[in-house]
Amino acid sequence: MRFSGLRVLREGLTGNKGWSAHWRDAEPKAEYDAIIIGGGGHGLSTAYYLAKEHGLTNIAV
């Protein structure tokens, strides 16, 4: 999806009322196998490593 700079500015100034939500509100689970603080390169690679090497499937980033 592409937007012009003017459209992005206008939506930012009006509280994004012209755009529909592309995701729903997060519903946290009661328990996780691991919780990673930080979703940058290191956090995401840590989540990948835990899933691949240790079989964890319930990871929050």
C-alpha distance matrix in Angstrom:
0.0 3.8 6.9 10.4 13.1 15.1 12.6 12.3 16.1 16.8 15.1 16.9 20.1 19.9 19.2 15.7 17.3 14.8 12.1 12.8 13.5 11.4 14.6 18.3 21.1 22.6 25.9 28.0 30.6 34.2 34.7 32.8 34.3 32.9 31.0 29.4 28.9 26.1 22.8 22.9 23.9 27.4 26.5 24.1 26.5 29.3 27.6 27.0 30.7 32.0 30.2 31.3 34.7 35.9 34.2 32.8 30.1 30.1 28.6 27.0 25.1
3.8 0.0 3.8 6.9 9.7 11.9 10.0 10.0 13.6 14.7 13.7 15.5 18.4 18.8 18.7 15.4 17.3 14.7 12.7 14.4 15.5 14.0 17.3 20.9 23.3 24.9 28.5 30.4 33.2 36.8 37.2 35.3 36.8 35.1 33.0 31.0 30.2 27.1 24.0 23.7 24.7 28.4 27.8 25.7 28.1 31.0 29.6 29.2 32.7 34.2 32.8 33.7 37.1 38.4 36.9 35.4 33.0 32.8 31.1 29.2 26.9
6.9 3.8 0.0 3.8 6.5 8.2 6.3 6.6 10.1 11.0 10.5 12.4 15.1 15.6 15.9 12.9 15.0 12.4 11.1 13.7 15.1 14.6 17.9 21.2 23.4 25.3 28.9 31.0 34.0 37.5 38.2 36.5 38.2 36.3 33.9 32.0 30.7 27.7 24.9 24.6 26.1 29.7 29.0 27.3 29.9 32.6 31.3 31.3 34.8 36.2 34.9 36.2 39.4 40.5 39.2 37.4 35.0 34.5 32.5 30.3 28.0
10.4 6.9 3.8 0.0 3.8 5.4 5.2 6.4 8.7 10.0 10.8 12.4 14.5 15.6 16.6 14.2 16.3 13.9 13.5 16.6 18.2 18.1 21.3 24.4 26.3 28.3 32.0 33.9 37.1 40.5 41.1 39.5 41.1 39.0 36.5 34.3 32.8 29.6 27.0 26.4 28.0 31.5 31.2 29.7 32.3 35.0 34.0 34.0 37.4 38.9 37.9 39.1 42.2 43.4 42.2 40.5 38.2 37.6 35.5 33.1 30.6
13.1 9.7 6.5 3.8 0.0 3.8 5.4 5.1 6.2 8.6 10.0 10.6 12.4 14.4 15.5 13.8 16.4 14.7 14.6 17.9 19.1 19.3 22.1 25.1 26.5 28.3 32.0 33.7 37.0 40.2 40.9 39.2 40.9 38.5 35.7 33.4 31.5 28.3 26.1 25.3 27.1 30.5 30.3 29.2 31.8 34.4 33.7 34.1 37.3 38.8 38.1 39.4 42.3 43.4 42.6 40.6 38.6 37.8 35.4 32.8 30.0
15.1 11.9 8.2 5.4 3.8 0.0 3.8 5.5 5.1 6.1 8.6 9.8 10.6 12.3 14.3 12.9 14.9 13.2 14.0 17.7 19.4 20.2 23.2 25.9 27.2 29.4 33.1 35.1 38.5 41.7 42.6 41.2 43.2 40.9 38.0 35.9 33.9 30.9 28.8 28.3 30.3 33.7 33.2 32.2 35.0 37.5 36.6 37.1 40.4 41.7 41.0 42.4 45.4 46.4 45.3 43.3 41.0 40.0 37.7 35.0 32.4
12.6 10.0 6.3 5.2 5.4 3.8 0.0 3.8 5.4 5.1 6.1 8.5 9.9 10.6 12.1 10.0 11.8 9.7 10.3 13.9 15.9 16.9 20.0 22.6 24.2 26.6 30.2 32.4 35.8 39.1 40.2 38.9 41.0 39.0 36.2 34.3 32.6 29.7 27.5 27.5 29.6 32.9 32.0 30.9 33.9 36.2 34.9 35.5 38.9 40.0 39.0 40.6 43.7 44.5 43.2 41.1 38.7 37.6 35.6 32.9 30.5
12.3 10.0 6.6 6.4 5.1 5.5 3.8 0.0 3.8 5.5 5.2 6.1 8.7 10.1 10.6 8.7 11.5 10.4 10.1 13.5 14.6 15.4 18.0 20.7 21.9 24.0 27.7 29.6 33.1 36.2 37.2 35.8 37.9 35.7 32.8 30.8 28.9 26.1 24.0 23.9 26.2 29.4 28.6 27.6 30.7 32.8 31.7 32.5 35.9 36.9 36.1 37.8 40.8 41.5 40.4 38.2 35.9 34.8 32.5 29.7 27.2
16.1 13.6 10.1 8.7 6.2 5.1 5.4 3.8 0.0 3.8 5.5 5.1 6.3 8.7 10.1 9.6 12.3 11.8 12.5 16.1 17.2 18.4 20.8 23.1 23.9 26.0 29.7 31.5 35.1 38.0 39.1 37.9 40.0 37.7 34.5 32.5 30.2 27.4 25.8 25.6 28.1 31.1 30.4 29.8 32.9 34.9 34.1 35.1 38.3 39.2 38.7 40.6 43.4 44.0 43.1 40.7 38.6 37.2 34.8 31.7 29.2
16.8 14.7 11.0 10.0 8.6 6.1 5.1 5.5 3.8 0.0 3.8 5.4 5.2 6.3 8.7 8.1 9.8 9.2 10.9 14.6 16.4 18.3 20.8 22.8 23.7 26.3 29.9 32.0 35.6 38.6 40.0 39.1 41.4 39.4 36.3 34.6 32.4 29.8 28.2 28.4 31.0 34.0 32.9 32.2 35.4 37.3 36.2 37.2 40.6 41.3 40.6 42.6 45.5 46.0 44.8 42.3 40.0 38.5 36.3 33.2 31.0
15.1 13.7 10.5 10.8 10.0 8.6 6.1 5.2 5.5 3.8 0.0 3.8 5.4 5.1 6.0 4.5 6.8 6.6 7.7 11.2 12.7 14.7 17.2 19.0 20.0 22.6 26.2 28.4 32.0 35.0 36.5 35.7 38.1 36.2 33.2 31.7 29.7 27.4 25.6 26.2 28.9 31.8 30.4 29.7 33.0 34.8 33.4 34.5 37.9 38.4 37.6 39.7 42.7 43.0 41.7 39.1 36.7 35.1 33.1 30.0 27.9
16.9 15.5 12.4 12.4 10.6 9.8 8.5 6.1 5.1 5.4 3.8 0.0 3.8 5.6 5.4 5.7 8.9 9.9 10.4 13.4 14.0 15.9 17.7 19.4 19.7 22.0 25.5 27.4 31.1 33.8 35.2 34.3 36.8 34.6 31.3 29.7 27.4 25.0 23.7 24.2 27.1 29.8 28.5 28.2 31.5 33.1 31.9 33.4 36.6 37.1 36.6 38.9 41.6 41.8 40.8 38.1 35.9 34.1 31.8 28.6 26.3
20.1 18.4 15.1 14.5 12.4 10.6 9.9 8.7 6.3 5.2 5.4 3.8 0.0 3.8 5.7 7.6 9.6 10.9 12.5 15.7 16.7 19.0 20.8 22.1 22.2 24.7 28.1 30.0 33.7 36.4 37.9 37.3 39.9 37.7 34.3 32.8 30.3 28.1 27.0 27.5 30.6 33.1 31.8 31.7 35.1 36.5 35.4 37.0 40.2 40.6 40.2 42.5 45.1 45.3 44.3 41.5 39.3 37.4 35.1 31.7 29.6
19.9 18.8 15.6 15.6 14.4 12.3 10.6 10.1 8.7 6.3 5.1 5.6 3.8 0.0 3.8 5.7 6.3 8.2 10.4 13.4 14.7 17.6 19.4 20.4 20.7 23.6 26.8 29.1 32.8 35.5 37.4 37.0 39.8 37.9 34.7 33.5 31.3 29.3 28.1 29.1 32.1 34.6 33.0 32.7 36.2 37.5 36.1 37.6 40.9 41.1 40.4 42.9 45.7 45.6 44.3 41.5 39.1 37.0 35.1 31.8 30.0
19.2 18.7 15.9 16.6 15.5 14.3 12.1 10.6 10.1 8.7 6.0 5.4 5.7 3.8 0.0 3.8 5.5 8.4 9.4 11.7 12.2 15.1 16.4 17.2 17.1 19.9 23.1 25.4 29.1 31.7 33.6 33.3 36.1 34.3 31.1 30.1 27.9 26.1 25.0 26.3 29.5 31.8 29.9 29.7 33.3 34.4 32.9 34.6 37.9 37.8 37.2 39.8 42.5 42.3 41.0 38.1 35.6 33.5 31.6 28.2 26.6
15.7 15.4 12.9 14.2 13.8 12.9 10.0 8.7 9.6 8.1 4.5 5.7 7.6 5.7 3.8 0.0 3.8 5.5 5.7 8.3 9.2 11.9 13.9 15.2 15.9 18.8 22.2 24.7 28.2 31.2 32.9 32.4 35.1 33.5 30.5 29.4 27.6 25.7 24.0 25.3 28.2 30.8 28.9 28.2 31.8 33.2 31.4 32.8 36.2 36.3 35.4 37.8 40.8 40.7 39.2 36.5 33.9 32.0 30.3 27.2 25.5
17.3 17.3 15.0 16.3 16.4 14.9 11.8 11.5 12.3 9.8 6.8 8.9 9.6 6.3 5.5 3.8 0.0 3.8 5.6 7.7 9.6 12.9 14.9 15.7 16.6 20.0 23.0 25.8 29.3 32.3 34.3 34.1 37.0 35.7 32.8 32.1 30.5 28.8 27.1 28.7 31.6 34.1 32.0 31.2 34.8 36.0 34.0 35.4 38.9 38.8 37.7 40.2 43.2 43.0 41.3 38.5 35.7 33.8 32.4 29.3 28.1
14.8 14.7 12.4 13.9 14.7 13.2 9.7 10.4 11.8 9.2 6.6 9.9 10.9 8.2 8.4 5.5 3.8 0.0 3.8 6.8 9.8 12.4 15.2 16.7 18.4 21.6 24.8 27.7 31.1 34.2 36.1 35.6 38.3 37.0 34.3 33.5 32.1 30.1 28.0 29.3 31.9 34.7 32.8 31.6 35.1 36.7 34.7 35.6 39.3 39.4 38.1 40.3 43.5 43.5 41.7 39.2 36.3 34.7 33.4 30.6 29.3
12.1 12.7 11.1 13.5 14.6 14.0 10.3 10.1 12.5 10.9 7.7 10.4 12.5 10.4 9.4 5.7 5.6 3.8 0.0 3.8 6.5 8.7 11.7 13.6 15.7 18.7 22.0 24.9 28.1 31.4 33.1 32.4 35.1 33.8 31.3 30.4 29.2 27.3 25.0 26.3 28.8 31.6 29.7 28.3 31.7 33.3 31.2 32.1 35.7 35.9 34.4 36.6 39.8 39.9 38.1 35.6 32.7 31.3 30.0 27.3 26.0
12.8 14.4 13.7 16.6 17.9 17.7 13.9 13.5 16.1 14.6 11.2 13.4 15.7 13.4 11.7 8.3 7.7 6.8 3.8 0.0 3.8 6.4 9.1 10.7 13.2 16.4 19.3 22.5 25.5 28.9 30.7 30.2 32.9 32.0 29.7 29.2 28.5 26.8 24.5 26.2 28.6 31.2 29.0 27.4 30.9 32.3 29.8 30.7 34.4 34.3 32.6 34.9 38.2 38.1 35.9 33.5 30.3 28.9 28.0 25.5 24.7
13.5 15.5 15.1 18.2 19.1 19.4 15.9 14.6 17.2 16.4 12.7 14.0 16.7 14.7 12.2 9.2 9.6 9.8 6.5 3.8 0.0 3.8 5.6 7.1 9.6 12.6 15.7 18.8 21.8 25.2 26.9 26.4 29.2 28.3 26.0 25.6 24.9 23.5 21.2 23.3 25.8 28.2 25.7 24.2 27.8 29.0 26.4 27.5 31.1 30.8 29.2 31.7 34.9 34.6 32.5 30.0 26.8 25.3 24.3 21.8 21.1
11.4 14.0 14.6 18.1 19.3 20.2 16.9 15.4 18.4 18.3 14.7 15.9 19.0 17.6 15.1 11.9 12.9 12.4 8.7 6.4 3.8 0.0 3.8 7.0 10.1 12.3 15.4 18.2 20.9 24.5 25.8 24.9 27.3 26.4 24.4 23.9 23.6 22.0 19.3 21.3 23.4 25.9 23.6 21.6 25.0 26.4 23.8 24.5 28.2 28.1 26.3 28.5 31.9 31.8 29.7 27.4 24.2 23.1 22.2 20.0 19.2
14.6 17.3 17.9 21.3 22.1 23.2 20.0 18.0 20.8 20.8 17.2 17.7 20.8 19.4 16.4 13.9 14.9 15.2 11.7 9.1 5.6 3.8 0.0 3.8 6.8 8.6 11.6 14.4 17.2 20.8 22.1 21.3 23.9 23.2 21.2 21.1 21.1 19.9 17.5 20.0 22.3 24.3 21.6 19.8 23.3 24.3 21.4 22.5 26.1 25.6 23.8 26.4 29.6 29.2 27.0 24.4 21.3 19.8 19.0 16.8 16.5
18.3 20.9 21.2 24.4 25.1 25.9 22.6 20.7 23.1 22.8 19.0 19.4 22.1 20.4 17.2 15.2 15.7 16.7 13.6 10.7 7.1 7.0 3.8 0.0 3.8 6.3 8.8 12.1 14.9 18.4 20.2 20.1 23.0 22.7 20.7 21.3 21.2 20.7 18.8 21.8 24.3 25.8 22.8 21.4 24.9 25.3 22.3 23.8 27.2 26.2 24.5 27.4 30.4 29.5 27.2 24.4 21.2 19.2 18.8 16.5 16.8
21.1 23.3 23.4 26.3 26.5 27.2 24.2 21.9 23.9 23.7 20.0 19.7 22.2 20.7 17.1 15.9 16.6 18.4 15.7 13.2 9.6 10.1 6.8 3.8 0.0 3.8 6.4 9.6 12.8 15.9 18.0 18.2 21.5 21.0 18.8 19.5 19.2 19.2 17.9 21.1 23.9 25.1 21.8 21.0 24.6 24.6 21.7 23.7 26.9 25.6 24.3 27.5 30.2 29.0 27.0 23.8 20.9 18.3 17.7 15.0 15.5
22.6 24.9 25.3 28.3 28.3 29.4 26.6 24.0 26.0 26.3 22.6 22.0 24.7 23.6 19.9 18.8 20.0 21.6 18.7 16.4 12.6 12.3 8.6 6.3 3.8 0.0 3.8 6.1 9.5 12.7 14.5 14.5 17.8 17.3 15.1 16.2 16.2 16.6 15.5 19.1 21.7 22.5 19.0 18.3 21.9 21.5 18.5 20.8 23.7 22.1 21.0 24.4 26.9 25.5 23.6 20.3 17.5 14.8 14.1 11.4 12.3
25.9 28.5 28.9 32.0 32.0 33.1 30.2 27.7 29.7 29.9 26.2 25.5 28.1 26.8 23.1 22.2 23.0 24.8 22.0 19.3 15.7 15.4 11.6 8.8 6.4 3.8 0.0 3.8 6.5 9.6 11.9 12.7 16.3 16.5 14.9 16.8 17.3 18.4 17.7 21.4 23.9 24.2 20.5 20.0 23.2 22.3 19.2 21.6 24.2 22.1 20.9 24.5 26.7 24.8 22.8 19.4 16.6 13.6 13.7 11.5 13.4
28.0 30.4 31.0 33.9 33.7 35.1 32.4 29.6 31.5 32.0 28.4 27.4 30.0 29.1 25.4 24.7 25.8 27.7 24.9 22.5 18.8 18.2 14.4 12.1 9.6 6.1 3.8 0.0 3.8 6.7 8.5 9.4 13.0 13.1 11.5 13.8 14.6 16.4 16.2 20.0 22.4 22.1 18.3 18.3 21.3 19.9 17.0 19.7 21.9 19.5 18.8 22.5 24.3 22.2 20.5 16.9 14.7 11.2 11.1 8.8 11.3
30.6 33.2 34.0 37.1 37.0 38.5 35.8 33.1 35.1 35.6 32.0 31.1 33.7 32.8 29.1 28.2 29.3 31.1 28.1 25.5 21.8 20.9 17.2 14.9 12.8 9.5 6.5 3.8 0.0 3.8 5.5 7.1 10.8 11.9 11.4 14.4 16.0 18.1 18.1 21.8 23.8 23.1 19.3 19.2 21.8 20.0 16.9 19.5 21.3 18.4 17.6 21.3 22.9 20.3 18.5 14.9 12.8 9.2 10.2 9.2 12.5
34.2 36.8 37.5 40.5 40.2 41.7 39.1 36.2 38.0 38.6 35.0 33.8 36.4 35.5 31.7 31.2 32.3 34.2 31.4 28.9 25.2 24.5 20.8 18.4 15.9 12.7 9.6 6.7 3.8 0.0 3.8 7.1 10.6 12.1 12.0 15.4 17.0 19.7 20.3 24.0 25.9 24.8 21.0 21.4 23.7 21.4 18.6 21.5 22.8 19.6 19.2 22.9 23.9 21.0 19.5 15.9 14.5 10.9 12.0 11.3 14.7
34.7 37.2 38.2 41.1 40.9 42.6 40.2 37.2 39.1 40.0 36.5 35.2 37.9 37.4 33.6 32.9 34.3 36.1 33.1 30.7 26.9 25.8 22.1 20.2 18.0 14.5 11.9 8.5 5.5 3.8 0.0 3.8 6.9 8.8 9.5 13.2 15.4 18.3 19.0 22.5 24.0 22.5 18.9 19.3 21.2 18.6 15.9 18.7 19.6 16.2 16.1 19.8 20.5 17.4 16.2 12.6 11.8 8.2 9.4 9.6 13.2
32.8 35.3 36.5 39.5 39.2 41.2 38.9 35.8 37.9 39.1 35.7 34.3 37.3 37.0 33.3 32.4 34.1 35.6 32.4 30.2 26.4 24.9 21.3 20.1 18.2 14.5 12.7 9.4 7.1 7.1 3.8 0.0 3.8 5.3 6.6 10.2 13.0 15.7 16.1 19.4 20.6 19.0 15.5 15.8 17.5 14.8 12.2 15.0 15.8 12.5 12.5 16.2 17.0 14.1 13.1 9.3 8.8 5.3 5.8 6.7 10.3
34.3 36.8 38.2 41.1 40.9 43.2 41.0 37.9 40.0 41.4 38.1 36.8 39.9 39.8 36.1 35.1 37.0 38.3 35.1 32.9 29.2 27.3 23.9 23.0 21.5 17.8 16.3 13.0 10.8 10.6 6.9 3.8 0.0 3.8 7.1 10.2 13.5 16.2 16.6 19.5 20.0 18.0 14.9 15.1 16.0 13.1 10.8 13.3 13.3 9.7 10.1 13.6 13.7 10.6 10.1 6.5 7.5 5.3 5.8 8.2 11.3
32.9 35.1 36.3 39.0 38.5 40.9 39.0 35.7 37.7 39.4 36.2 34.6 37.7 37.9 34.3 33.5 35.7 37.0 33.8 32.0 28.3 26.4 23.2 22.7 21.0 17.3 16.5 13.1 11.9 12.1 8.8 5.3 3.8 0.0 3.8 6.5 9.9 12.6 13.4 16.2 16.9 14.6 11.5 12.3 13.3 10.2 8.4 11.6 11.7 8.5 9.9 13.4 13.5 11.1 11.3 7.9 9.0 7.0 5.0 6.5 8.6
31.0 33.0 33.9 36.5 35.7 38.0 36.2 32.8 34.5 36.3 33.2 31.3 34.3 34.7 31.1 30.5 32.8 34.3 31.3 29.7 26.0 24.4 21.2 20.7 18.8 15.1 14.9 11.5 11.4 12.0 9.5 6.6 7.1 3.8 0.0 3.8 6.6 9.6 10.8 13.9 15.3 13.3 9.8 11.3 13.1 10.3 8.8 12.5 13.2 10.7 12.2 15.7 16.2 14.3 14.6 11.0 11.5 8.9 5.9 4.8 6.1
29.4 31.0 32.0 34.3 33.4 35.9 34.3 30.8 32.5 34.6 31.7 29.7 32.8 33.5 30.1 29.4 32.1 33.5 30.4 29.2 25.6 23.9 21.1 21.3 19.5 16.2 16.8 13.8 14.4 15.4 13.2 10.2 10.2 6.5 3.8 0.0 3.8 6.2 7.7 10.3 11.8 9.7 6.3 8.4 10.4 7.9 7.3 11.1 11.9 10.4 12.3 15.3 16.0 14.9 15.6 12.5 13.1 11.2 7.6 6.1 4.8
28.9 30.2 30.7 32.8 31.5 33.9 32.6 28.9 30.2 32.4 29.7 27.4 30.3 31.3 27.9 27.6 30.5 32.1 29.2 28.5 24.9 23.6 21.1 21.2 19.2 16.2 17.3 14.6 16.0 17.0 15.4 13.0 13.5 9.9 6.6 3.8 0.0 3.8 6.8 9.3 11.6 10.0 6.9 9.8 12.2 10.3 10.4 13.9 14.9 14.0 15.9 18.8 19.4 18.6 19.3 16.3 16.6 14.5 10.9 8.4 6.1
26.1 27.1 27.7 29.6 28.3 30.9 29.7 26.1 27.4 29.8 27.4 25.0 28.1 29.3 26.1 25.7 28.8 30.1 27.3 26.8 23.5 22.0 19.9 20.7 19.2 16.6 18.4 16.4 18.1 19.7 18.3 15.7 16.2 12.6 9.6 6.2 3.8 0.0 3.8 5.7 8.6 7.9 5.3 8.0 10.7 10.1 10.4 13.4 14.9 14.9 16.5 18.9 20.0 19.8 20.5 17.8 17.8 16.2 12.5 10.0 6.5
22.8 24.0 24.9 27.0 26.1 28.8 27.5 24.0 25.8 28.2 25.6 23.7 27.0 28.1 25.0 24.0 27.1 28.0 25.0 24.5 21.2 19.3 17.5 18.8 17.9 15.5 17.7 16.2 18.1 20.3 19.0 16.1 16.6 13.4 10.8 7.7 6.8 3.8 0.0 3.8 6.7 7.4 4.9 5.7 9.1 9.6 9.2 11.5 13.8 14.3 15.1 17.4 19.1 19.4 19.6 17.1 16.6 15.5 11.9 9.7 5.9
22.9 23.7 24.6 26.4 25.3 28.3 27.5 23.9 25.6 28.4 26.2 24.2 27.5 29.1 26.3 25.3 28.7 29.3 26.3 26.2 23.3 21.3 20.0 21.8 21.1 19.1 21.4 20.0 21.8 24.0 22.5 19.4 19.5 16.2 13.9 10.3 9.3 5.7 3.8 0.0 3.8 5.6 5.3 6.1 8.5 9.9 10.7 12.2 14.2 15.5 16.6 18.2 19.7 20.6 21.2 19.3 19.1 18.5 14.9 13.2 9.5
23.9 24.7 26.1 28.0 27.1 30.3 29.6 26.2 28.1 31.0 28.9 27.1 30.6 32.1 29.5 28.2 31.6 31.9 28.8 28.6 25.8 23.4 22.3 24.3 23.9 21.7 23.9 22.4 23.8 25.9 24.0 20.6 20.0 16.9 15.3 11.8 11.6 8.6 6.7 3.8 0.0 3.8 5.6 5.4 6.0 8.5 10.0 10.5 12.1 14.2 15.4 16.2 17.7 19.2 20.0 18.7 18.9 19.1 15.6 14.8 11.4
27.4 28.4 29.7 31.5 30.5 33.7 32.9 29.4 31.1 34.0 31.8 29.8 33.1 34.6 31.8 30.8 34.1 34.7 31.6 31.2 28.2 25.9 24.3 25.8 25.1 22.5 24.2 22.1 23.1 24.8 22.5 19.0 18.0 14.6 13.3 9.7 10.0 7.9 7.4 5.6 3.8 0.0 3.8 5.5 5.2 6.0 8.6 9.8 10.3 12.1 14.2 15.1 15.8 17.0 18.5 17.1 18.0 18.0 14.4 13.9 10.9
26.5 27.8 29.0 31.2 30.3 33.2 32.0 28.6 30.4 32.9 30.4 28.5 31.8 33.0 29.9 28.9 32.0 32.8 29.7 29.0 25.7 23.6 21.6 22.8 21.8 19.0 20.5 18.3 19.3 21.0 18.9 15.5 14.9 11.5 9.8 6.3 6.9 5.3 4.9 5.3 5.6 3.8 0.0 3.8 5.5 5.1 6.3 8.7 9.9 10.6 12.4 14.3 15.3 15.8 16.7 14.7 15.2 14.7 11.0 10.2 7.1
24.1 25.7 27.3 29.7 29.2 32.2 30.9 27.6 29.8 32.2 29.7 28.2 31.7 32.7 29.7 28.2 31.2 31.6 28.3 27.4 24.2 21.6 19.8 21.4 21.0 18.3 20.0 18.3 19.2 21.4 19.3 15.8 15.1 12.3 11.3 8.4 9.8 8.0 5.7 6.1 5.4 5.5 3.8 0.0 3.8 5.3 5.1 6.2 8.6 9.9 10.6 12.2 14.0 14.9 15.3 13.6 13.6 13.8 10.4 10.2 7.4
26.5 28.1 29.9 32.3 31.8 35.0 33.9 30.7 32.9 35.4 33.0 31.5 35.1 36.2 33.3 31.8 34.8 35.1 31.7 30.9 27.8 25.0 23.3 24.9 24.6 21.9 23.2 21.3 21.8 23.7 21.2 17.5 16.0 13.3 13.1 10.4 12.2 10.7 9.1 8.5 6.0 5.2 5.5 3.8 0.0 3.8 5.4 4.9 6.1 8.6 9.8 10.3 11.6 13.3 14.3 13.4 14.2 15.1 12.1 12.8 10.6
29.3 31.0 32.6 35.0 34.4 37.5 36.2 32.8 34.9 37.3 34.8 33.1 36.5 37.5 34.4 33.2 36.0 36.7 33.3 32.3 29.0 26.4 24.3 25.3 24.6 21.5 22.3 19.9 20.0 21.4 18.6 14.8 13.1 10.2 10.3 7.9 10.3 10.1 9.6 9.9 8.5 6.0 5.1 5.3 3.8 0.0 3.8 5.4 5.0 6.1 8.6 9.9 10.3 11.1 12.6 11.3 12.8 13.3 10.2 11.1 9.5
27.6 29.6 31.3 34.0 33.7 36.6 34.9 31.7 34.1 36.2 33.4 31.9 35.4 36.1 32.9 31.4 34.0 34.7 31.2 29.8 26.4 23.8 21.4 22.3 21.7 18.5 19.2 17.0 16.9 18.6 15.9 12.2 10.8 8.4 8.8 7.3 10.4 10.4 9.2 10.7 10.0 8.6 6.3 5.1 5.4 3.8 0.0 3.8 5.5 5.2 6.2 8.6 10.1 10.2 10.6 8.7 9.4 9.9 6.9 8.3 7.4
27.0 29.2 31.3 34.0 34.1 37.1 35.5 32.5 35.1 37.2 34.5 33.4 37.0 37.6 34.6 32.8 35.4 35.6 32.1 30.7 27.5 24.5 22.5 23.8 23.7 20.8 21.6 19.7 19.5 21.5 18.7 15.0 13.3 11.6 12.5 11.1 13.9 13.4 11.5 12.2 10.5 9.8 8.7 6.2 4.9 5.4 3.8 0.0 3.8 5.5 5.2 6.0 8.3 9.7 9.8 9.3 9.9 11.6 9.5 11.4 10.6
30.7 32.7 34.8 37.4 37.3 40.4 38.9 35.9 38.3 40.6 37.9 36.6 40.2 40.9 37.9 36.2 38.9 39.3 35.7 34.4 31.1 28.2 26.1 27.2 26.9 23.7 24.2 21.9 21.3 22.8 19.6 15.8 13.3 11.7 13.2 11.9 14.9 14.9 13.8 14.2 12.1 10.3 9.9 8.6 6.1 5.0 5.5 3.8 0.0 3.8 5.4 5.2 5.6 7.5 9.0 9.2 11.1 13.0 11.1 13.4 12.8
32.0 34.2 36.2 38.9 38.8 41.7 40.0 36.9 39.2 41.3 38.4 37.1 40.6 41.1 37.8 36.3 38.8 39.4 35.9 34.3 30.8 28.1 25.6 26.2 25.6 22.1 22.1 19.5 18.4 19.6 16.2 12.5 9.7 8.5 10.7 10.4 14.0 14.9 14.3 15.5 14.2 12.1 10.6 9.9 8.6 6.1 5.2 5.5 3.8 0.0 3.8 5.6 5.6 5.1 6.6 5.9 8.5 10.0 8.5 11.4 11.8
30.2 32.8 34.9 37.9 38.1 41.0 39.0 36.1 38.7 40.6 37.6 36.6 40.2 40.4 37.2 35.4 37.7 38.1 34.4 32.6 29.2 26.3 23.8 24.5 24.3 21.0 20.9 18.8 17.6 19.2 16.1 12.5 10.1 9.9 12.2 12.3 15.9 16.5 15.1 16.6 15.4 14.2 12.4 10.6 9.8 8.6 6.2 5.2 5.4 3.8 0.0 3.8 5.9 5.7 4.8 4.5 5.9 8.6 8.1 11.4 12.2
31.3 33.7 36.2 39.1 39.4 42.4 40.6 37.8 40.6 42.6 39.7 38.9 42.5 42.9 39.8 37.8 40.2 40.3 36.6 34.9 31.7 28.5 26.4 27.4 27.5 24.4 24.5 22.5 21.3 22.9 19.8 16.2 13.6 13.4 15.7 15.3 18.8 18.9 17.4 18.2 16.2 15.1 14.3 12.2 10.3 9.9 8.6 6.0 5.2 5.6 3.8 0.0 3.8 5.9 5.7 7.6 9.1 12.2 11.8 15.0 15.4
34.7 37.1 39.4 42.2 42.3 45.4 43.7 40.8 43.4 45.5 42.7 41.6 45.1 45.7 42.5 40.8 43.2 43.5 39.8 38.2 34.9 31.9 29.6 30.4 30.2 26.9 26.7 24.3 22.9 23.9 20.5 17.0 13.7 13.5 16.2 16.0 19.4 20.0 19.1 19.7 17.7 15.8 15.3 14.0 11.6 10.3 10.1 8.3 5.6 5.6 5.9 3.8 0.0 3.8 5.9 8.3 11.0 13.8 13.3 16.6 17.1
35.9 38.4 40.5 43.4 43.4 46.4 44.5 41.5 44.0 46.0 43.0 41.8 45.3 45.6 42.3 40.7 43.0 43.5 39.9 38.1 34.6 31.8 29.2 29.5 29.0 25.5 24.8 22.2 20.3 21.0 17.4 14.1 10.6 11.1 14.3 14.9 18.6 19.8 19.4 20.6 19.2 17.0 15.8 14.9 13.3 11.1 10.2 9.7 7.5 5.1 5.7 5.9 3.8 0.0 3.8 5.6 9.1 11.5 11.6 15.1 16.3
34.2 36.9 39.2 42.2 42.6 45.3 43.2 40.4 43.1 44.8 41.7 40.8 44.3 44.3 41.0 39.2 41.3 41.7 38.1 35.9 32.5 29.7 27.0 27.2 27.0 23.6 22.8 20.5 18.5 19.5 16.2 13.1 10.1 11.3 14.6 15.6 19.3 20.5 19.6 21.2 20.0 18.5 16.7 15.3 14.3 12.6 10.6 9.8 9.0 6.6 4.8 5.7 5.9 3.8 0.0 3.8 6.3 9.4 10.4 14.2 15.9
32.8 35.4 37.4 40.5 40.6 43.3 41.1 38.2 40.7 42.3 39.1 38.1 41.5 41.5 38.1 36.5 38.5 39.2 35.6 33.5 30.0 27.4 24.4 24.4 23.8 20.3 19.4 16.9 14.9 15.9 12.6 9.3 6.5 7.9 11.0 12.5 16.3 17.8 17.1 19.3 18.7 17.1 14.7 13.6 13.4 11.3 8.7 9.3 9.2 5.9 4.5 7.6 8.3 5.6 3.8 0.0 3.8 5.9 6.9 10.7 12.8
30.1 33.0 35.0 38.2 38.6 41.0 38.7 35.9 38.6 40.0 36.7 35.9 39.3 39.1 35.6 33.9 35.7 36.3 32.7 30.3 26.8 24.2 21.3 21.2 20.9 17.5 16.6 14.7 12.8 14.5 11.8 8.8 7.5 9.0 11.5 13.1 16.6 17.8 16.6 19.1 18.9 18.0 15.2 13.6 14.2 12.8 9.4 9.9 11.1 8.5 5.9 9.1 11.0 9.1 6.3 3.8 0.0 3.8 6.0 9.5 12.0
30.1 32.8 34.5 37.6 37.8 40.0 37.6 34.8 37.2 38.5 35.1 34.1 37.4 37.0 33.5 32.0 33.8 34.7 31.3 28.9 25.3 23.1 19.8 19.2 18.3 14.8 13.6 11.2 9.2 10.9 8.2 5.3 5.3 7.0 8.9 11.2 14.5 16.2 15.5 18.5 19.1 18.0 14.7 13.8 15.1 13.3 9.9 11.6 13.0 10.0 8.6 12.2 13.8 11.5 9.4 5.9 3.8 0.0 3.8 6.8 10.1
28.6 31.1 32.5 35.5 35.4 37.7 35.6 32.5 34.8 36.3 33.1 31.8 35.1 35.1 31.6 30.3 32.4 33.4 30.0 28.0 24.3 22.2 19.0 18.8 17.7 14.1 13.7 11.1 10.2 12.0 9.4 5.8 5.8 5.0 5.9 7.6 10.9 12.5 11.9 14.9 15.6 14.4 11.0 10.4 12.1 10.2 6.9 9.5 11.1 8.5 8.1 11.8 13.3 11.6 10.4 6.9 6.0 3.8 0.0 3.8 6.5
27.0 29.2 30.3 33.1 32.8 35.0 32.9 29.7 31.7 33.2 30.0 28.6 31.7 31.8 28.2 27.2 29.3 30.6 27.3 25.5 21.8 20.0 16.8 16.5 15.0 11.4 11.5 8.8 9.2 11.3 9.6 6.7 8.2 6.5 4.8 6.1 8.4 10.0 9.7 13.2 14.8 13.9 10.2 10.2 12.8 11.1 8.3 11.4 13.4 11.4 11.4 15.0 16.6 15.1 14.2 10.7 9.5 6.8 3.8 0.0 3.8
25.1 26.9 28.0 30.6 30.0 32.4 30.5 27.2 29.2 31.0 27.9 26.3 29.6 30.0 26.6 25.5 28.1 29.3 26.0 24.7 21.1 19.2 16.5 16.8 15.5 12.3 13.4 11.3 12.5 14.7 13.2 10.3 11.3 8.6 6.1 4.8 6.1 6.5 5.9 9.5 11.4 10.9 7.1 7.4 10.6 9.5 7.4 10.6 12.8 11.8 12.2 15.4 17.1 16.3 15.9 12.8 12.0 10.1 6.5 3.8 0.0
